[in-house]
């Protein structure tokens, strides 16, 4: 299956990339943010959410961003993959038409939806990233949430069986993430996308079980007085992370 982000991995060495989450109300603000950091080596792509996609139309958002960066663009429908299996091709064709590089799915609607939506995206040549756990407390049943812990873990196992090699694992849940990796068969060299870096204070040093790690950062970068300086400082700190 298509591997979205190319990160140089040396044998036995973990490498980090940063991915800004463009959760903004105005497209012009997103374009300025991308232009300010898009050429930095530490940036390995950009994540677009529903605020821009619904507010301005995803094809137009991608067109505007492509004018200032050649880095991959991921669409996060927040949360995609929660409908019936038959709507997977509709979603996949919309992603292909918008020319995004990949889409994030949280297929909570069950294994049939997961298989259908993953297969539809793959058929359209769109990369697939699958998640099941979110960063905030009160999500899983064990902590007062709605979703059964074992069922959520099963999302990752079924995704591995479907050929997915890129996963969302929240930086704020290192113990849960490690259990999921062990139980689902996610290999250390596959790509892990982790929201929770920056404002939510997730610690990448606790993810030693991951070698290809993309840290998703939103508010901390977008609100920085000098986003490029922020990225460069974080990149230096990550280079020292064991």
C-alpha positions in Angstrom: 0.0 0.0 0.0 1.1 3.5 -0.7 3.6 4.9 1.9 2.9 8.5 2.2 5.8 10.2 3.9 9.4 9.5 2.9 11.6 9.8 6.0 15.2 8.6 5.8 15.6 5.8 8.3 19.0 4.5 9.3 19.1 1.0 10.7 18.1 1.0 14.3 17.7 4.8 14.4 14.4 6.7 15.0 13.7 9.7 12.8 11.1 12.4 13.4 9.1 14.6 11.1 6.7 17.4 11.9 3.3 17.8 10.3 1.3 21.0 11.0 -2.4 20.6 11.6 -4.1 23.4 9.7 -7.2 23.7 11.9 -8.0 27.3 10.9 -11.0 29.3 9.9 -9.5 31.2 7.0 -7.8 29.7 4.0 -5.5 32.8 3.6 -4.1 32.1 7.1 -3.5 28.5 6.2 -1.6 29.5 3.0 0.6 31.9 5.0 1.3 29.2 7.6 2.3 26.7 5.0 4.4 29.2 3.1 6.3 30.1 6.3 7.4 26.6 7.1 6.8 24.5 4.0 10.4 24.5 2.8 11.9 23.4 6.1 13.4 19.9 6.2 11.7 19.0 9.4 8.2 19.5 7.8 7.1 16.3 6.1 3.6 17.3 5.1 0.4 19.2 6.2 -2.9 18.0 7.6 -6.1 19.7 6.5 -9.3 19.2 8.5 -13.0 19.9 8.1 -12.9 23.6 8.8 -11.0 24.4 5.6 -12.4 21.5 3.6 -16.0 22.4 4.3 -15.5 26.1 4.5 -13.7 26.6 1.1 -14.0 23.3 -0.7 -11.2 20.7 -0.5 -10.1 21.0 -4.2 -9.6 24.7 -3.8 -7.8 24.3 -0.5 -5.4 21.8 -2.0 -4.9 24.0 -5.1 -4.0 27.0 -2.9 -1.6 25.0 -0.7 0.1 23.3 -3.7 1.1 26.8 -4.9 3.3 27.2 -1.8 4.5 23.7 -1.0 5.3 20.4 -2.6 5.0 18.5 0.6 2.2 15.8 1.0 -1.3 17.0 2.0 -3.4 14.8 4.2 -7.1 15.2 4.7 -8.6 14.4 8.1 -12.4 14.3 7.9 -12.5 14.1 11.7 -13.7 11.3 11.7 -13.8 9.6 8.3 -14.9 6.0 7.9 -17.9 6.0 10.2 -20.5 5.4 7.5 -21.8 2.3 5.7 -19.3 0.4 3.5 -21.1 1.5 0.3 -20.1 5.1 0.7 -16.4 4.3 0.7 -16.0 4.8 -3.1 -17.8 8.2 -2.9 -15.4 9.4 -0.3 -12.4 7.9 -2.2 -13.4 9.6 -5.4 -13.8 12.9 -3.6 -10.3 12.6 -2.2 -8.9 11.7 -5.6 -10.7 14.6 -7.2 -9.2 17.0 -4.6 -5.8 15.5 -5.2 -4.9 14.9 -1.6 -2.0 12.5 -1.0 -3.7 10.6 1.8 -6.8 10.5 4.0 -7.2 9.6 7.7 -9.9 7.1 8.7 -11.3 6.3 12.1 -13.4 3.4 11.0 -15.6 3.0 14.1 -18.5 1.7 12.0 -16.9 -1.8 11.9 -14.6 -4.1 9.9 -16.7 -4.1 6.8 -16.6 -0.4 6.6 -12.9 -0.4 7.3 -12.2 -2.9 4.5 -14.5 -1.1 2.0 -13.1 2.4 2.6 -9.5 1.3 2.7 -9.9 -0.6 -0.5 -11.7 2.3 -2.2 -8.9 4.7 -1.3 -6.3 2.3 -2.4 -8.0 1.9 -5.8 -8.0 5.6 -6.3 -4.3 5.9 -5.5 -4.9 7.8 -2.2 -2.8 6.9 0.8 -4.6 5.5 3.9 -3.8 6.3 7.5 -6.0 4.6 10.1 -6.6 5.5 13.7 -8.7 4.4 16.6 -7.6 6.2 19.7 -7.9 9.9 20.3 -5.8 12.2 22.5 -8.3 13.3 25.0 -9.5 11.6 28.2 -13.0 10.1 28.4 -12.8 8.5 25.0 -12.4 4.8 25.9 -14.9 2.8 27.9 -12.3 2.1 30.6 -12.1 5.8 31.3 -15.8 6.6 31.1 -16.1 6.9 27.4 -18.4 5.2 24.9 -16.0 3.0 22.9 -14.9 -0.5 24.1 -11.1 -0.7 24.6 -10.7 -4.1 22.9 -12.9 -3.0 20.0 -10.8 0.1 19.4 -7.6 -2.0 19.5 -9.3 -4.3 16.9 -9.5 -1.4 14.4 -5.7 -1.5 14.2 -5.5 -5.2 13.8 -8.0 -5.2 11.0 -6.2 -2.3 9.3 -2.9 -4.3 9.4 -4.8 -7.2 7.8 -6.1 -4.9 5.1 -2.6 -3.8 4.2 -2.5 -0.4 6.0 1.0 0.6 7.0 0.4 4.1 8.4 -1.4 4.7 11.7 -2.6 7.4 14.1 -1.3 6.8 17.7 -1.8 9.7 20.1 1.3 11.1 21.7 -0.6 11.6 24.9 -1.3 7.8 25.3 2.1 6.1 25.1 1.1 3.1 27.2 -2.1 2.5 25.2 -0.2 3.1 21.9 2.5 0.5 22.8 -0.2 -2.1 23.7 -1.9 -1.5 20.4 1.4 -1.9 18.5 2.1 -5.2 20.3 -1.4 -6.6 19.8 -2.0 -5.5 16.3 1.2 -6.5 14.7 2.2 -2.9 13.6 5.9 -3.1 12.7 8.4 -0.6 14.2 9.4 0.7 10.8 5.9 1.6 9.6 4.7 5.2 9.9 3.2 6.4 13.1 1.3 9.8 13.1 0.9 11.2 16.5 -1.3 14.1 17.4 -0.8 15.7 20.8 2.6 17.3 20.3 2.9 20.9 21.5 -0.1 22.3 23.3 -1.2 18.9 24.6 2.4 18.2 25.8 2.8 14.7 24.4 6.3 13.3 24.9 7.9 11.6 21.9 10.7 10.2 24.0 8.1 7.7 25.4 7.6 6.2 21.9 10.8 4.2 21.7 8.8 1.4 20.0 8.4 3.6 16.9 11.1 4.3 14.4 9.2 6.3 11.8 7.4 9.0 13.7 5.4 12.0 12.4 4.5 14.4 15.1 1.3 16.4 14.4 1.4 19.9 15.8 -1.3 22.5 15.7 -1.9 25.3 18.1 1.7 25.6 19.3 3.0 26.1 15.8 0.1 28.2 14.4 0.2 30.6 17.3 4.0 31.0 17.4 5.3 34.5 16.7 7.8 33.0 14.3 6.6 29.6 13.1 9.9 28.8 11.2 11.9 29.5 14.3 9.6 27.3 16.3 10.0 24.4 13.9 13.8 24.8 13.8 14.0 24.8 17.6 11.8 21.7 17.9 13.8 19.9 15.2 17.0 20.5 17.2 15.3 19.2 20.3 14.1 16.1 18.5 17.5 15.4 17.1 18.6 14.9 20.7 15.7 12.7 21.6 16.8 9.1 22.4 
